[in-house]
Amino acid sequence: MNKKAVGLLILLLIYVVSYFAGFGIFILLPAEMHIIIRLLVANVVATIVIWVFGIFLNTASIYDPYWSVQTPVIYLSLMIYYDNYNIGTILFLGFILLWAIRLTVNFIITFNDIKYCDWRYTDLKNKTGKLYQIVNLLGIHMMPTLLVFLASIPALLYVINGCDFETLNIIGYAVILIAVTLEFTSDISIHKFKKIRQSRSEIINIGLWKYSRHPNYLGEILFWYGVLFVFLFNNFNYWYVIFGAILVNMLFLFISIPLAEKKLIGYKEGYEEYKSRTRKLLPIPVRSKD
């Protein structure tokens, strides 16, 4: 077996162990505790397990797939737990899987070795020194887990409350479909570009990337609003669940995009000029100033 196959197998085993660790905690917690709190604690425990494995393997990047894995796994577990298999829950699961499979497959395509570590994590390690593992746990692992969990609450409540398909759900599904299409199209363009570029310093200028610097992030942001709309438009009394999607939106706008662009400016020739003629997110041509 090559490094990629071995690495993926190790990742799978780690995620299975983390799932059962979380599941064990969920079962042990008092039944009278609110189901969302029990799920949250279980999710935190699963994240800590992945963090511990990452310490032994000397890479925080084994956490990367958790972004796309946790929501469908928890959602499906709830369907089994509540024996809830109506048209609405199955349809919602299908749309969540559409997003999760696309993101996970993209990770698998770009994955080469279990020892790989994202440049952002390496930068944090160099900057934080002995405090790195605390930053690693709280920033790299726990913050995304909590944000995705908060954004997933509308989907979880959909199952917990025994919701079924209603006409207004279509609005949310339409947003999810647009989001996944944006992400999928962006993936195709960037994989195509990597095959034809002459050097890493070249800037992608094909497909959606010609008009938007981060069409993939736009898709990710829209996905969580779609999840919110599927539930909220039929359950307006749960208005407070909007904060999960908003926080994910803020994560991309104020952390992910600035970090990525700071890195890109350092080695992409003419990136400042590229920024002046493209939008940050919306793939809409910028009007000429002439």
N, C-alpha and C positions, 0 to 999 in steps of 0.2 A: 504494500500500500504506500502511496506517495504522501508527502507532508500534508497536503490539503485534505485527503480522505481521512488520515489519522486525526488531524485537527478537528474536523467536523464530527467525527465519532466521539472524541473527547468532550467536545462542546455538548453534544447530545446527552452524554452520560451525566455531565455536570448539571444540565437543566432538568433532567429526570430526578436527580438527587435533590435539587433545590425545590422542585415541585412537591415531592413527598415530604420534605421537611416542613414546607409551608402548610401542606394538607394536614400533617400531624398536629401542628400547632392549632389549626382551625378546629379540628375535632376536640382537642383538649380544652379549648376556651369555653366558658359557660354558655349554655344554649340561650340563656336570657339576654346575653349581650347582643347588641344590634348587629345584624348580619354584615353590614358595611364595615363596622369596626373590626369584626372578626376577620373579614377578608383583608382589610388593611394590615392588620398585625401579621397575618400569614404571608402577605406579599412582602412585607419588610423582612421577615425571617428568610424567605427565599432569596431576597436580594443580598442579605448578609452572607448566606452560604456561597453565592456566586462571588462575592467580594473575597471571601477566604480562599476559594480556589484560585482566584486571580493573583493573590499574594504568593501562593506556592508556585504558580506558573510565571510569575513576574510580568504580568500584563493585565491591564484593566480592560482591554478590548474584548475579553470574553463576555463582558456585560452587554456589548453592542446589540446583539439580537434580542435582548430582553425587552427593548422598546416595542418591538412588533409582536412579541410572543405573549406577553402577560395578559393583554386584553382578551384575545380569543380563548386562551386557556381558562381564564377565570370565568368568562361568559359561558363557555361550554360546560364547565364544572357546575355552574349555577343551574343550567338547564337540566342536568342530571340530578342535582340535589333536590330541585323542586318538581322534577318530573314534568317539565313544562316544554312541550314540543308542538305548540300551535303554529299556525302559518306565520304569524308575526315574528315570533322568536327565531324560527328557522330562517326566515328571510333576512332578518337583521344579522344573524350569524353569517349568512352567505356574504353580505356586503362587508362585514368586518374581516372575514377571511380573504376576500378579494384584495383588501388593503394589506393585510398581514402577509399573505403569500408573496405579493409583489415585492414588499420591502425585505422579507426574509430571503427570497431568491436573489435579489440584488446583492444582499450581503454575501451569500454563498458564492456568487459569481466573482466578487472582488476579494474573497477570502483566500489566502494562500498558506498560512502557517499559524498554528496556535500561539506562537511566540510573538506574532505581530502586535504592535501597540500604536494606537492612533497618535499622530504628532501632537495633538492638543494635550493628551495625557502626559506625553514626554515633556512638553513645555512646563506643565504644572509640576511635574516631579522635580525638574531642574530649579524651579522658582521656590518651591516649598520645602525642599530638603527633607529633614527628619519628620516634618509634619505631613508629609505627602500621603501616608496611608489614612490619616484622618480626613484629609481633603478628598482622597480617593473614595472613601466610604460615603461621606456626606455630600460631596459635590458630583462626582462622576457616577456613582451608583444610586444613592438614595434620592437625590433631587429629581432625576428623571423618573424614577419609580413612583414617587409621590405625585408628580405632575401628570403622568400618564394615568395613574389610578384615579385622580380627581377628574380628569377628562373622560374617563371610562364610566364614571358613576351613572350617567344617564342610561347607558346600555345595561349596566348591572341592575338598575332599578326597573328597567323594562321587563326583565325576567322576574325579579323579586316580586313586583306588583302584579304579575300575571297579565301583562298587557298583550293585546293582539293587534293585528294589522288594522289600521284606520287610514282613511284617504289622505289626511295631512302628513302621514309618514312619508309619502312620495316626495315631498319637498326635501326632507333629509336625505333620502336615498339618491335624489338627483344631485345634491351637493357632493355626496360621497363619490358618486360615479364621475363627476367632473374632477374631483380631487385625484382619484386613482388614475384617470386618463391623463391628467397633467403629469403625474409622477412617472407613469409608464412611458409616456412620450419623451419625457426628459431623460429617462434612463436609456432609451434606444439611441437618442441623439448623442449622449455623452459616450456611450460604448462605441458608437460609430466613429466619433471624433478621435478617440484614443487610438483607433486603428490607423487613421490617416494622418495624424499630426506628425510633424517632423521633430518636435522637441516639447518638453514639459512647459516651456516658457510661452508656448502658443496659447491664445485665448479662444475658447469655444465660441463659435459664431454661426451655429447652424440650429435649425429648428426653433424651439421656444427660447433657447439661450441667446438668440439674435436680438431679442427684445427684452428679456428678463434675465437678471443675473442669478436668480434663485427660483426658477419655476418649480423645482422639486420641493423646496420649502413651502412655497405657496400651496402646493397640493397637500402637504402634511398639515398645514394650518386649516385648510378647508375641510379636510377629513374630520377633524375633531368638532368643527361646527356642524358638519353633517350628522355626526353621531348625536350631538346635542339636539338638533332639530327633530330627528326621528322621535325622540322621547318627549321633548318639551312641548311641541305643538299640540300634543294631545293631553299634556299634563302640566298646564300652566301654573298650577299651585306649587310646583317644584322649581320655581324661577331661580332659586339659589344655586342650582347645578350649573349655571352658566359660567361660573368662575374657573372651572377646569379648562375649558376651551380657551378662555381669555388668557390664562396663565401660560398655556402652551404657546399661544400667539406671541406673548411677551418674551418667552424664552428664545424664540427664533429671531424676533426683531432686535432684542437688546443684548443677546449673548451669542447665539450661534452665528448669525450673519456678520456682526462686527468682527468676531474672531476669525471667521473664514476669510473675510475681505482683507483683514490685516495680513494674513498669511499670503494671500494671492498677490497682493501689491508687491510683496517682497521678491517674487520670482516670475511673475507674469508681465511680459513686456507690453507697455501701453495700457495697463489695467485702469489707470486713472481716466484715460480717454474713453475706454470701454464703459466706465461708470457714467460718464457724461452723456452717453448716447443710449443708455439702456435704463430701464426702471428696476428698482430693487426686487419687486415681486410680480406685479401685473405684466403679462406679456403683450403689452400695447406699445406700438412705436412712439418714440419721443418726438414731439414736433420740433422741426428745425427752428433755430433762433434767427435764421436769416429772413 
